[in-house]
Amino acid sequence: MINRFDMYIICGNNGKSISKRCESGFIYNALTTACEQGNYFSNIYYLIKQWRTPLGPCTFDSTLCKNEGQCIDEPTIENGFKCICSSLFQGEYCEKGKRDIWLIKKKRDNI
C-alpha cells in the first residue's frame, strides 16, 4: 500500500502529470513543495499550526512598502510588518530615496 504522504505529482514537459515519491523517511510538504524528513503526525501538527497562524498585513496589501520594497510580516512590532528596501531607498516604508537624504543633509550642514 502506498503512503499518500510521501507522494507528489509534477507536470512533465509533455503536459502529462508524473507521480514522484520522496526518499524513505521523508514526506512531502505541500507548503514548502519539498520532501522533508519527518513523520505524518509532526507534519500534520506543522500544517495545523500554519493554518491557525493569523495572516499579516503584507498578505492583504502589497502597497505597504514603497519603491519596490519587500514587505515582511513581523507580528512582534507595532504595525505588524517591516519593509526591506532596495539599495536606492530607505525609511520605514522605503519612501525616501538615498539621494534625497544626502541632499537634505548637505543643505542642513551648509545652513
C-alpha positions in Angstrom: 0.0 0.0 0.0 1.3 3.4 -0.9 1.7 6.1 1.8 -0.1 9.0 0.3 2.1 11.5 2.3 5.3 10.6 0.6 4.0 11.1 -3.0 3.5 14.2 -5.1 2.8 15.0 -8.7 4.7 17.2 -11.1 3.9 18.4 -14.6 6.1 16.8 -17.3 7.4 18.6 -20.3 4.8 16.9 -22.5 2.0 18.3 -20.3 1.3 15.0 -18.6 1.4 14.6 -14.8 4.2 12.4 -13.3 3.9 10.8 -9.9 7.0 11.1 -7.7 7.9 9.6 -4.4 10.0 11.1 -1.6 13.0 9.1 -0.4 12.5 6.7 2.5 12.0 8.5 5.8 10.8 11.7 4.0 7.3 13.0 3.4 6.0 15.7 1.0 5.2 19.1 2.5 2.9 21.0 0.1 3.6 24.3 1.9 7.3 24.2 1.1 6.9 21.9 -2.0 9.7 19.8 -0.8 10.3 16.3 0.6 11.2 16.8 4.3 12.4 14.4 7.0 9.7 13.7 9.5 6.6 11.7 10.1 3.0 12.1 9.3 2.0 13.4 12.8 4.7 16.0 13.1 3.8 17.4 9.6 0.1 17.5 10.4 0.9 19.5 13.6 3.0 21.9 11.4 0.2 22.3 8.9 -2.4 23.0 11.6 0.0 25.5 13.3 0.5 27.3 10.0 -3.2 27.3 9.3 -4.1 28.8 12.6 -1.4 31.5 12.4 -3.1 34.8 11.5 -2.2 36.4 8.2 -0.2 39.6 8.5 -0.8 42.9 6.8 1.5 42.1 3.9 -0.8 39.4 2.8 -3.6 41.8 2.2 -1.9 45.0 1.0 1.0 44.7 -1.4 1.5 48.5 -1.4 2.6 49.0 2.2 6.2 49.3 1.2 7.0 51.9 -1.5 9.6 51.8 -4.3 9.5 48.0 -4.7 10.4 47.4 -1.1 9.7 43.9 0.2 7.0 43.6 2.8 7.7 41.2 5.6 5.0 40.3 8.2 6.5 40.9 11.7 3.9 40.4 14.4 6.3 41.4 17.1 6.3 45.1 16.1 3.5 47.6 16.5 2.3 47.9 12.9 2.8 44.2 12.2 5.2 44.4 9.3 8.6 45.8 8.2 10.0 46.8 4.8 13.2 45.6 3.3 14.3 48.4 1.0 16.4 48.3 -2.2 19.8 49.8 -2.1 18.4 53.1 -3.5 15.8 53.7 -0.8 15.4 53.9 2.9 12.9 54.8 5.6 10.3 52.8 7.4 8.3 52.3 4.2 11.2 52.7 1.7 9.7 56.1 0.9 12.9 58.1 1.0 15.4 58.0 -1.8 19.0 57.9 -0.6 20.0 60.7 -2.9 17.2 62.8 -1.4 18.5 62.1 2.1 22.0 63.1 1.0 20.7 66.4 -0.4 18.8 67.2 2.7 21.8 66.6 4.9 24.0 68.6 2.6 21.6 71.6 2.8 21.3 71.3 6.6 25.1 71.2 7.0 25.5 74.3 4.8 23.0 76.4 6.8 
